[in-house]
């Protein structure tokens, strides 16, 4: 039988990614898992505790995926594309990014959760800066881009595409956005687009 805490985290993540932090209650979670509401408090005393555990688990999964991307491909644009595909599951499932779903409610969230969300995105931006800087250095990413600003652009583009394409064209539309993002990062090859 599946561990109750793991089931709570899994179902709570789906609820938050689909409805937001304020859009679900412990009663919703109890129904989804098939336990009494009071039993949830045994694992997560407060909703803030639950959300904090969700962010920690979500960030750990992403950290592992980012390490795999670095290990599997030396090419900068290929790494960005692999990073973008991490978002694709959300499009396919009709779910937003956990931290983006929480960030929408930033003004009403406890300070500890705000710090966790900020750390999640700051970590991704730092990882992307590294990927882009290494890509510029080895020629796999277009020369002249600014890794700090382009790292933010990558996150903003993918988060926006995830939100938009859940409603519009789904995975196909998301793939088009990721393709356009990748094309803008590729080095310009001599003679390509030249009229000479």
N, C-alpha and C positions, 0 to 999 in steps of 0.2 A: 504494500500500500504506500502511496506517495506521502512523503513527509508533509504534515499540516502546514508548517511554516512556509515551506517551498510553494505549496498550493496557494496559500494566502498571497504570497508575493507575486506569483504568476497571474492570478486573477485580478489582484489589485492593479498590477501594471496595465492590464487590458482595460480596466475601468478608467484609470487616469488618462491613458493615451486616447481613449475614445470619448470621455466625458469631461476630463479636467479634474482638478483637485476638489473643487466644491461641488462637482456634479455627481459624486457618489458618497454613500454612507457605509458605515459598518454593517447595516442591515442588508444593503446590496451585496456586499462582499460575503456575508454569512450565507446568503441565498446562493451565490455563485459557487461557493466551496461546499455547501451542504453541512454547515455546522451552526451552532448557536452563536448569536452575536457576542455573548459574554465570553465565549471561548477565544475570540480574536484578541481580547484584552490580555489574555494570558501570554500571547506572543508579542503584541504591540499595544502597549498601554494607551497610547494616544494615536490619533491620525497623523500627527507630526512625526512620531516615531516610525510609523509605517512608511510614510513618504520618504523619510531619511534613509530607511533600509532599501527602499525601491531605487533611489538615486545611486546608492552605493553599489547595489547589484548591477544596475544598468551600466554604470561607469566601468565596473570591472569587466563586464562582457565586451564593451567597446575597447578597453585597454588591450584585452587579449586579441581582439580582431585587428587592431592597429599594429600590434607586434607581428602578427602573422603577415599582414600586408608588407611590412618592411622586410620580412624574411623572404617572402615569395617573389618580389619584383624589385629590381634595381632602377627601373624606369619611372621618372617622376610623374608623367601623365598617367601611366598605367596605375600607379599608386592612387592618384586622385580618383580615377575611374573606379577602382576597387573600393575606395572609401565611399564614393557615391552609391555603389551597389548595396552598401550596408543600410541605406535609407529605403531601398526598394521594397524590402519586406513590409515596411509600414504602409507603403502605397498599395501593395497587394492585399494587405489585411484591412485596409481602410482605417489605419491607426496613425496618429501623429507621433512625433518624437516625444518621449517621456519628458525630457527636460524642457523642450519647447512648450509642451502642453502646460507644464507647471509655470513656466516663465510668463505665459499669457496672464496669469493671475498674480504676478509678482507683488503688486501693492498689498494684497491681502495675505500673503504667505508669511510665516514666521521667519525671523532673521536667519536662523540656522539653515533653513531650507534655501533661502536666497543665496547664502554663501556656497552651499553645495552645488546649486545650479550654475552659479558663476564659475566655480572651479571646474565643472564639467566642460563648459564651453571654452574657458581659457586653456584647458588641456588640449582640446581639439585644435584650437587656433595655433598653439605652440607646435603641435605635431605637424600640422599643415605647413607652417612656416618652415620647419625643418625639411619637409619633403620638397617644398618649392625651392628653397635655397640650394639643396643638394642637386635638384634637377637643373637649375640654372647653371650650377658649377660643372655638371657633367654633360650639359648640352641636351638633356632630354626634355627640358622645359624652356620655353621661349626666353631669350635673353632680354633684359630690360624691365622685366616685371618686378614689382616690389613685393617680396614674400609676405611682409606683415599685412599689407592692404589686400593682397590677393587671397591670403588665408581667410580673412574675414569675408571676402566676396564668395569664396567657395562655400563656407558654412551658410551664409545668407541665401545663396542661390539654391542649395540643396534643401534647406529648411523650407524655403518658399515653394519650391517645386513639390515637396512632400505635401504641404498644405493644399496647394492648388490642384495638383493632379489626383488627389483623393476624390475631388469633386468633378474634374473635367475628364481628361483622357486616360487616367490610370497609368499603369506601367509604361505604356507606349509614349504618353506625353512626358513622363518623368525621364524616360530614355532619351527623348529629344533634347530636353533641358541639359541632361548630363553630357550628351554628345556635343552640344554647343559650348558648354563650359570647357570641355576637354579640348575642343578645336581651338579655342582662344588661348590655351596654354601651350599648345604644340609649337615647337620651333618652326620658323619660316625656312623652308628649304630653298636653296638657290634655284632660280628659274621658275619656281611655283608662283603663279599669278603674274609673271613677267610678260610684257607685250613685246619685248625685244626678240 
